[in-house]
Amino acid sequence: MIRFEQVSKVYPDGTTAVDDLSFEVAEGELVTLVGPSGCGKTTTMMMVNRLIEPTSGRIEVAGEDVSTVDPVALRRRIGYVIQQAGLFPHRTVLDNTATVPALLGWKKAKARARAAELLDLVGLDPKTYGPRYPAQLSGGQRQRVGVARALAADPPVLLMDEPFGAVDPVVREHLQNEFLSLQATVRKTVLLVTHDIEEAVRMGDRIAVYGQGRIEQYDTPATVLGAPATDYVARFVGADRGLKRLSVTTVEEDDLEQPPVARLDESARSAATRMRAEGARWAVVLGADGDLHGWVSAEALAIAGEQGAVGDLARRMEAWVPLGASLKRAFSEMLQHDAGWVAVVDGDRFVGVLTPAKLHEALRRSVDADAQGVARGAVDFTSVSDA
């Protein structure tokens, strides 16, 4: 969808902002450009919609050389989101959102209907927020309007320059989550500029790590964190890159242990006898369909004796995550609830438990799998632990 071929930007004073840049962004992919201030990442992005003209090289969008397209027409086909949204202060939220469709000649009713649809999509009720002006919105709300405006004409490409940098950390994380959910629905081809490696890792399908005017590494977040291509990349992503990798490594079924199980309608005595034979101190409580209902201790079952069923003694399962959640989320659940393991579910179905040892194993498998170019399940953990 977006292709850079040996692109350079040299300013009249001799400053080289971008030097011989070549990379591709696939259709529907979100690529983060990350690096320190002045490294050329924003220049790279702005050359796509010709706000900055390259000195040499070729940039294509959907197979078309952008240098052959009228700049104004090109920009109306590419969504653009900047810090603090850049909204027109004298226009209502609805009219701000409808800006590009109106410029493209859409009828007013159609443009406003599209604007209302997009406001609703980004979580702003058009009836409530549409008549307001930007000054009447919070920073996070203005940023949502900026995203809605960029999407209003349904552009195939979206450029985002530090889109979440002007809000506080809590709102920022919320906006990131919302945009990732939105991206899963609309699947735009996105270039997102950030100076924050945490944001780059969290948001990107792939990351371009910039040095001075050059890309030092272009790969998946997991690979950048697990196998930095250069010393510069290793320093940039930080000594805690192993912890950062937790956020891009998911919980898979092969990572889980199978604990003792007690059934909801089973007698306390029966469950206590079986757990004693197994030497188990606790069991996961499941319903008839394998759905998770909580957990029960061997001690509680033994005290109950002949009285009642397992379901009467089950305690709520506080620490749990869905299958496919990040290892970071699973680890956070363990810490938050002071738990020695976290239950994993697929919908309502109980799948297994993730222990600290298994979490570590999953992380090590992930790193080794990237190094070998194989799936995680193909990695022999014995060889990993001996490494």
N, C-alpha and C positions, 0 to 999 in steps of 0.2 A: 504493500500500500504506500509506504514512504521509503524512498531509496536515496541515499547520499553516495555520490561517486566522486571521490577525490576533491572534496569541497574545501576551499580555503577562504578566509576573510582576512585581508590585510588592509589596515587603515592608512590614510595618506601620510601619517607621521611615522610609518614603518611598523607599528604595533600589529602583531599577528594574533588575532583573537581565536581563529580556528585554523588548524593546519592539516591539510590532506585527510579530511574526514571521510570515511566510507563505512556505512552500515545500513541495515534494512530493518524496517518495522513491519511485521506481518499484519494483515487485515484483522481487526478485532483485538489487537494486542495493546496492552498498556505498558509503555516503556518509560522508566524514570531516568532522567539525566541528573546525576548527582556529582557534586564537587564543590570546592571552595569558591568564594567570591572571585570573579574575574577570570574563571577558567575557560569560559566560552560556551557554557551550556545554554544560557539565554540567547546568545547570538545564534547558536545552532537552531534553536526553536524558531526564532524570528525570521530566519532565512526561509523557512518553509512557506510562510505566508507573505514573504517579500517585504516585510517591514524593514529588513536589512537585506541588501543585495550581496550575494557572494562575489568574491574577487575572481574565483575560478572554480571549475568543477560543475557538477550537474545534480540537481535535486528533482526527483520525480514524485508525484502524488498520483496514485492509481495509473501509473504508466505514462503520465503526461509531464513533460518538462515544464516546471512552473515558470521558467523564464519566458515561455512563449504565451503565457496567459496574462490577460489584463490584471494588474494587481488588485484593483477594486473588486472585480468579479471573482478573483481567486479568494479574497478574504471573506466574501459573503458565502463561500462554499466551505469555509473552515471555521469551526467554533474556536473561540479564544476566551480564556478565563484568566484574569490577573488577580493579584493581591487586592483586597478591599473592593473587589468586584467591578469598579469603574463604572458605576451606574450614573445615569443622568439625573441630577438632583431635582430638576424641575418637572420630571415626568413620573407618573405613577408606576408602581411595581408592574402592573399589567402591561402598560405601554412600553416600559423598559424591556420586558420580556419579549414583546412583539416587534422589537426594533428591526431585526434582520428580515423576518418575513415581510414587513412593510416595505423595506428597501428593495426587496425582490419583486415587489409589485402585487403581493397578495392582497385580496380584498380585505377591508378592515375587519369585517366580521370573522373571516376565516383566520386572520392573523391573531385576533384576540381569543378566539376559541382554542387555537394552538397554544397560545401563551397560558391560558387557564389550565389546559391539560398538563403542561410542563410544570407549572407551579404546584399542581396537585402531586405530580410525580416526585418532586423534591421535598414534599412534606409541608407545603404551605397552602392552606385553604385559599383558593382564589377569591372567594367571596369576602373573606376576612382581610387578606393581605393585598389583593389586587388593587383596591382604591388607595392604598397608603403610598407615601413617598419614602424614598430611601432613608431619610433622616429619622423616620419613625420606626426603623427596624434595628435589631441588634446586629452585631458584626457577623455572627453566624448566619442570620437570616439573609443579610445582604449577599453573603457568599453563595447561598443557595440560589438566590435570584440570578446571580452571575452565571451559575452553572445552567440554570433553566434557559437564560437568554442565549447562551452558547449553543444549546441543543435545539432551539426553537425551529430552525429551518431544516432540522434533521441532517446535519452535515456528517459526512463519513469520517472526517478527521477532527480531532479536538486537541488544541494546544492549551496547556495549563502552566502558567508561570507562578510558582510559589502560591498556589491557590488557597492553601490553608494556613499560611504563615502569619496572618494578621489577627488571629484569634487566640484565646487562651487555650492551654493544653487540653482541658476537658472537652471544650467545644470542638477543638481540632480533631481529637480522636473520634468524636461523634460524627463529624462531617466526613472524615475518611471512611468510616464504616458505611455511612449512607451512600457515598459515591461508589464504593466497591459494590454495594448491592445494586445500585443503579446501573453500573457498568455491566454487571452480570445479565441485566435485562436488555440494555441497548447495544452492547458490544461495539462501541466506537473504537477507532484506532487512535490511541492517545499518546502524546508526548507530554510528560509532566516534569517540570523543572523543580528541583529542590536542592537545598544545601544539607538536608538532614538525612543521614544514612538510615536512621530508624524508619522514616517515612518512605524512603526509596525501597527499602526491603519489604515493608508492609504493603505498599501499593503496587509495585511493579511485577509484571510477568517476567520482564527482563530489566536489568540495570546497566546503564552506561556510566562507568566511573571515570570521571574526567581528571586528567592531570592539567598541565598548562596548554590548553588548546587542542589536546589530543585525548582520545579515549584509551585509557589504560587497560580496561577490561569491559567486555560486553557479554553478559551471560545471565543466567537465572540468579535470583537472590541467593538460593541455597548454594550454588557453585561459587559465587563471589565471596560468600561468608566462609564456606568450607575449604575452598582452594583458591585463595587470592593469587592472581597471575603474577604480581610483582610485589616487591617490598613496599612500594608506594601504596598499592591497594590495601595491603595488610595493615599498614599504619592508618590509612584513612578509615577503614571499616572498624578499626579498634581492636584492642587486645581482648575485649569481651565479645568477639564475633561469635564464639561458641554459644553464648547466651542469646545473642541476636538470632542465631540460626534456629533456636527453639520456635520462634514466631513463624518460620516458613517451612517447618517440618510437621507433617500431620500425623495424627494417631491412626494407625492401620491395624487391621484385625490380627495380623501376625505378631504385633507388639504385645498382645495381651496375655495375661494369665487367666486360668479358669479356677475360681475359688470354689469352696464347698457351697452347695446350694440347698436351701430349705424351701419347701412349697408352702404357699399361703394357707392352704387348708390342711396341712400336715399337723399331726398332734405334736405338742411340745416334747412329749416323752420320746416319740420315734425320732424326731430330729436330734434331740440331745444324745440319744444312744449312738446314732450314726456319727455325729460330730466327735463324740468321745473316742470312737473306734478309729477315726481318721486323725485324731490329735489336733482337731481344729478348734480355734478359740472363737470364731465367728463364721457366719454364713450369709450369703446374699439371699434375700427372700424374693421369690418369683411367683407370678400367677400361673394359671394353667396354660396360657399362651406364651410363656417366657417373658412376660412384661415385668419390669422392675418395680418392686414395691418397697424396698428398703433393705435393712440388714438386721440380724439378730445375733446376740452373743450366746456362747455356750453356757455361760453362767446364768443368764436369764432363763434359758430353757431348763436347766437343771433345777433351778429354784421353783419353776412352775410345776414341774413333775407331771402329774396326771391332769392338771388343770389347763384347759383351753387349748387353742391351736397356735401355730406359729404366727398367724396373722394378727393375733391379739398382742403379741410381744414385739412385733417388728417396729424398728425405729426408722425415721425418715432418713433417706440417703441424701446428705447435703452435698457431698463432693462427687459430682458427675459431669461428664461432657459427652457431646455427640461424637460418633465415629467421624473421623475427618477433621475434628478440631485440631488446632495447633498444639504442639507439645508445650508451648508457653502457657496457653490457657489451662491445660491439664495441670501443669506445675503450679500455676497460680491458685487453682482450686485446692490442691493439696495443702498449700501454705495457708490459704485463707481459713480453711476448716480444720487445720492441724491434723490432717489425715495421712495415714501411711500408704494410701492408695486412692485411686479415683475410679469410680464405675464408668463404663463406656456403654452407650446405648445407640442403637440404630433405629430411630423412630421411638417406639415403645419397647422394642426388643432389647433385652440385655445381651451384650456381646462378650464382656469380660471385664477385667480390672487392669489398670495400668499402675504398676508399682514404680518407685524411684529407680530400682535396678533396670526395669524394662524400659523406662523413659530414657535412661542413659544409653541402653543398648540401641534403642530406636535412633537416637541422635548419631551414635557411632556408625550404625548401618547406613544412615543417610549420607554421611560424609564419605564413607568408603565406596558406596554405590556411585556417587558422582565421580570419584576418582577413577573407578573402573569402567564407567559408562554403562552400568547395568541397573536393573531394578533393585530396590531395597531387599526384596525377598530372596534375591539371588546371592546375597552376601552371607558368607559363613561367619557367624559371630565369633567362632573360636579363633579364626585368623585375625579378626579385628582386635579382639582383646589381647592377643599376643603381640600386636604391632607396637 
